[in-house]
Amino acid sequence: MVGAQKPASGIVQSVYPVAQMRKTALLTRLLQREGMRAVLVFVKRKIDADRLARAVTRSGVPATSIHPIVGRKTVPPPSRRSAAASTRC
């Protein structure tokens, strides 16, 4: 169990402390050995998701990246965010 909440039935969460430069290799090895059918890996940026998917695929494990469909125009600029948040109350 990671954090204070218990995952849904059938879901297993794991944490592997590892150096940044070894993360892709560890993930690839886990996917090859563990025989996981479906895995979600969260990264900060779209480019990181694309790079990770390519690296995992090159190792022989099918992978793809998923991006949110959010345009810059849908997120208010920082100066408007605080004003918008205060008017929603």
ChimeraX commands (.cxc) that place a marker at each C-alpha (Angstrom):
marker #1 position 0.00,0.00,0.00 radius 0.5
marker #1 position 1.35,3.42,-0.97 radius 0.5
marker #1 position 0.16,6.46,0.96 radius 0.5
marker #1 position -2.82,6.43,3.28 radius 0.5
marker #1 position -5.44,5.00,0.92 radius 0.5
marker #1 position -5.83,1.38,-0.05 radius 0.5
marker #1 position -5.91,0.65,-3.82 radius 0.5
marker #1 position -8.96,-0.91,-5.45 radius 0.5
marker #1 position -9.34,-4.67,-5.43 radius 0.5
marker #1 position -6.98,-6.30,-7.93 radius 0.5
marker #1 position -4.67,-3.27,-8.10 radius 0.5
marker #1 position -1.11,-3.55,-6.80 radius 0.5
marker #1 position 0.99,-0.45,-6.16 radius 0.5
marker #1 position 4.75,-0.64,-5.74 radius 0.5
marker #1 position 7.53,1.82,-5.06 radius 0.5
marker #1 position 11.11,1.18,-6.12 radius 0.5
marker #1 position 13.63,3.77,-4.93 radius 0.5
marker #1 position 16.18,4.02,-7.75 radius 0.5
marker #1 position 18.59,6.58,-9.17 radius 0.5
marker #1 position 17.19,8.72,-11.99 radius 0.5
marker #1 position 19.56,7.30,-14.59 radius 0.5
marker #1 position 18.44,3.71,-13.84 radius 0.5
marker #1 position 14.65,4.20,-13.85 radius 0.5
marker #1 position 13.98,3.23,-17.48 radius 0.5
marker #1 position 16.11,0.08,-17.19 radius 0.5
marker #1 position 14.35,-0.95,-13.96 radius 0.5
marker #1 position 10.89,-0.38,-15.45 radius 0.5
marker #1 position 11.77,-2.37,-18.56 radius 0.5
marker #1 position 13.16,-5.24,-16.49 radius 0.5
marker #1 position 10.08,-5.31,-14.25 radius 0.5
marker #1 position 7.75,-5.35,-17.25 radius 0.5
marker #1 position 9.68,-8.20,-18.86 radius 0.5
marker #1 position 9.93,-10.34,-15.71 radius 0.5
marker #1 position 6.67,-9.75,-13.91 radius 0.5
marker #1 position 4.37,-10.42,-16.87 radius 0.5
marker #1 position 2.16,-7.46,-16.02 radius 0.5
marker #1 position -0.80,-7.12,-18.36 radius 0.5
marker #1 position -1.47,-3.42,-17.84 radius 0.5
marker #1 position 0.72,-0.78,-16.23 radius 0.5
marker #1 position 0.30,2.97,-15.80 radius 0.5
marker #1 position 3.43,5.07,-15.34 radius 0.5
marker #1 position 3.02,8.77,-14.62 radius 0.5
marker #1 position 5.55,11.32,-15.86 radius 0.5
marker #1 position 5.52,15.11,-15.81 radius 0.5
marker #1 position 5.82,15.97,-19.48 radius 0.5
marker #1 position 4.51,14.65,-22.78 radius 0.5
marker #1 position 8.03,14.38,-24.16 radius 0.5
marker #1 position 9.02,12.19,-21.18 radius 0.5
marker #1 position 6.04,9.90,-21.85 radius 0.5
marker #1 position 7.03,9.58,-25.51 radius 0.5
marker #1 position 10.69,8.86,-24.70 radius 0.5
marker #1 position 9.78,6.28,-22.09 radius 0.5
marker #1 position 7.35,4.51,-24.42 radius 0.5
marker #1 position 10.00,4.37,-27.17 radius 0.5
marker #1 position 12.64,3.01,-24.78 radius 0.5
marker #1 position 10.34,0.32,-23.40 radius 0.5
marker #1 position 9.20,-0.67,-26.90 radius 0.5
marker #1 position 12.82,-0.97,-28.08 radius 0.5
marker #1 position 13.37,-3.52,-25.29 radius 0.5
marker #1 position 10.63,-5.72,-26.71 radius 0.5
marker #1 position 7.75,-4.72,-24.43 radius 0.5
marker #1 position 4.78,-3.13,-26.26 radius 0.5
marker #1 position 4.15,0.38,-24.91 radius 0.5
marker #1 position 2.44,3.60,-25.86 radius 0.5
marker #1 position 2.14,7.07,-24.39 radius 0.5
marker #1 position -1.16,8.69,-23.52 radius 0.5
marker #1 position -1.53,12.46,-23.45 radius 0.5
marker #1 position -4.35,14.52,-22.00 radius 0.5
marker #1 position -6.32,16.53,-24.53 radius 0.5
marker #1 position -5.76,19.90,-22.94 radius 0.5
marker #1 position -4.83,22.99,-24.86 radius 0.5
marker #1 position -3.03,25.94,-23.36 radius 0.5
marker #1 position -6.11,28.09,-23.90 radius 0.5
marker #1 position -8.20,25.96,-21.50 radius 0.5
marker #1 position -5.92,26.73,-18.54 radius 0.5
marker #1 position -6.19,30.33,-17.37 radius 0.5
marker #1 position -2.92,32.25,-17.11 radius 0.5
marker #1 position -1.50,32.50,-13.57 radius 0.5
marker #1 position -2.84,36.03,-13.05 radius 0.5
marker #1 position -6.38,34.90,-13.87 radius 0.5
marker #1 position -6.27,31.58,-11.97 radius 0.5
marker #1 position -6.36,33.17,-8.53 radius 0.5
marker #1 position -9.11,35.58,-9.58 radius 0.5
marker #1 position -11.14,32.74,-11.13 radius 0.5
marker #1 position -10.70,30.56,-8.03 radius 0.5
marker #1 position -11.87,33.32,-5.72 radius 0.5
marker #1 position -14.99,34.04,-7.78 radius 0.5
marker #1 position -16.07,30.38,-7.82 radius 0.5
marker #1 position -16.65,30.22,-4.05 radius 0.5
marker link #1:1,2 radius 0.2
marker link #1:2,3 radius 0.2
marker link #1:3,4 radius 0.2
marker link #1:4,5 radius 0.2
marker link #1:5,6 radius 0.2
marker link #1:6,7 radius 0.2
marker link #1:7,8 radius 0.2
marker link #1:8,9 radius 0.2
marker link #1:9,10 radius 0.2
marker link #1:10,11 radius 0.2
marker link #1:11,12 radius 0.2
marker link #1:12,13 radius 0.2
marker link #1:13,14 radius 0.2
marker link #1:14,15 radius 0.2
marker link #1:15,16 radius 0.2
marker link #1:16,17 radius 0.2
marker link #1:17,18 radius 0.2
marker link #1:18,19 radius 0.2
marker link #1:19,20 radius 0.2
marker link #1:20,21 radius 0.2
marker link #1:21,22 radius 0.2
marker link #1:22,23 radius 0.2
marker link #1:23,24 radius 0.2
marker link #1:24,25 radius 0.2
marker link #1:25,26 radius 0.2
marker link #1:26,27 radius 0.2
marker link #1:27,28 radius 0.2
marker link #1:28,29 radius 0.2
marker link #1:29,30 radius 0.2
marker link #1:30,31 radius 0.2
marker link #1:31,32 radius 0.2
marker link #1:32,33 radius 0.2
marker link #1:33,34 radius 0.2
marker link #1:34,35 radius 0.2
marker link #1:35,36 radius 0.2
marker link #1:36,37 radius 0.2
marker link #1:37,38 radius 0.2
marker link #1:38,39 radius 0.2
marker link #1:39,40 radius 0.2
marker link #1:40,41 radius 0.2
marker link #1:41,42 radius 0.2
marker link #1:42,43 radius 0.2
marker link #1:43,44 radius 0.2
marker link #1:44,45 radius 0.2
marker link #1:45,46 radius 0.2
marker link #1:46,47 radius 0.2
marker link #1:47,48 radius 0.2
marker link #1:48,49 radius 0.2
marker link #1:49,50 radius 0.2
marker link #1:50,51 radius 0.2
marker link #1:51,52 radius 0.2
marker link #1:52,53 radius 0.2
marker link #1:53,54 radius 0.2
marker link #1:54,55 radius 0.2
marker link #1:55,56 radius 0.2
marker link #1:56,57 radius 0.2
marker link #1:57,58 radius 0.2
marker link #1:58,59 radius 0.2
marker link #1:59,60 radius 0.2
marker link #1:60,61 radius 0.2
marker link #1:61,62 radius 0.2
marker link #1:62,63 radius 0.2
marker link #1:63,64 radius 0.2
marker link #1:64,65 radius 0.2
marker link #1:65,66 radius 0.2
marker link #1:66,67 radius 0.2
marker link #1:67,68 radius 0.2
marker link #1:68,69 radius 0.2
marker link #1:69,70 radius 0.2
marker link #1:70,71 radius 0.2
marker link #1:71,72 radius 0.2
marker link #1:72,73 radius 0.2
marker link #1:73,74 radius 0.2
marker link #1:74,75 radius 0.2
marker link #1:75,76 radius 0.2
marker link #1:76,77 radius 0.2
marker link #1:77,78 radius 0.2
marker link #1:78,79 radius 0.2
marker link #1:79,80 radius 0.2
marker link #1:80,81 radius 0.2
marker link #1:81,82 radius 0.2
marker link #1:82,83 radius 0.2
marker link #1:83,84 radius 0.2
marker link #1:84,85 radius 0.2
marker link #1:85,86 radius 0.2
marker link #1:86,87 radius 0.2
marker link #1:87,88 radius 0.2
marker link #1:88,89 radius 0.2
view
